[in-house]
Amino acid sequence: MSERISRADVVHVARLARLRLDDDEIDLFTGQLGDILAHAADIEALDVGDIPPTSHPLPLVNVMRADVVTPSVDRDEVLAQAPAPEDGRFRVPPVLGEEP
């Protein structure tokens, strides 16, 4: 296999990422990154001109029910059980800050 990434490239990228690598790690990552780039080249070499672009390999459809208005619980009844209703709504404390 021709060298797709050099040891110097790995050292350069590690420096940019502020990673401190020893010599053994540089050698290991050079080999691993070279394998990844070789695999990417294999995928790039595939003839996919006849294959339409898709977002997912399997056909997916959303299964949703119809949005139909149905009877519900009375608003006043629900608000009567809330700890601190305010102006016909639930009072909810902010995520950060004051207590209810």
N, C-alpha and C positions, 0 to 999 in steps of 0.2 A: 504494500500500500504506500502510495506517495504520502509524504508528510503534509497533512492538511493544516496543522497548527504547530508552531515551533515552541520550544521551551521559552524562548525570549517573549513570544506572544503571551504565554501564560503568566510569566513574570510581570509583563506590562499590565495585563488586565487585573492581576492581583494587586498591583500597586494602585491602580485607579480605584479599585474597590476597597482599598485600605486594608488588605488582608496580608498578614505576615505568614508566608509559607516557607517551610524548610525544603532542602533539596529533594528529600524523598517525596514530599507532597507535590512538588513541582513536576517531578517525573511521573507520578501517579496521575495527576490531573492532565498532564500533556497527553498521555495515552488515552485517558477516558474521553477528553474533549475531542481528540482525533477520531475515536470510534463514533462519537455522536455526530460529528461532521460527515463521516463516511456514510453513516446511516441516512442522514439528511440528503446526501448526494444520491443514494440509491432511490430514495423516494422521489427526488426531483427528476430522475431519469425515467420514471414511469410515464407511459403514454396515457394520459387521462383526457385527451381531447374529446372523446365520445361520451364522457360521463358528465351529466349536468351537475352544476354546483348545488349542494344541499346543506342545510343547517344540521341535519341529523341523518344517520344512515338508515333509519327505519321511518316509515310514514307515521307521523303523529298528528292527532287531532284533539282539540279541546272538547271534552265532554261536559257540557254545561246545561243546566236546566233552564227553562224559560223563566224570565224575570216577571213573576206574576205577583201582584199585590194580594196579600191575604190578611185576614184579621190578626191583630197582634194584642199584646198586653196594653192596658190603659196607661198612658204616660203619667197621670197623676198618681196612680196606684204604685207605680215603680218609684217615682220621685219621693213618695211618702216614706219609702224604706231607705232612701239614701242618707248618708250621715250629714251632708251639707249641701242640699240643693240650692241653686241660685238662679233666679230669673227663668224658671222652667227648664233648667239644664242641670246636669251633674257638675258640681264644683270639684275640680281636680287640682291638687297642688302642683306647682311646677316641679320639674325633675330635680332641679337644684334650687335651693333657697328655702323659703318659708314652709312651715308645717301647716297642715290643714286646719 
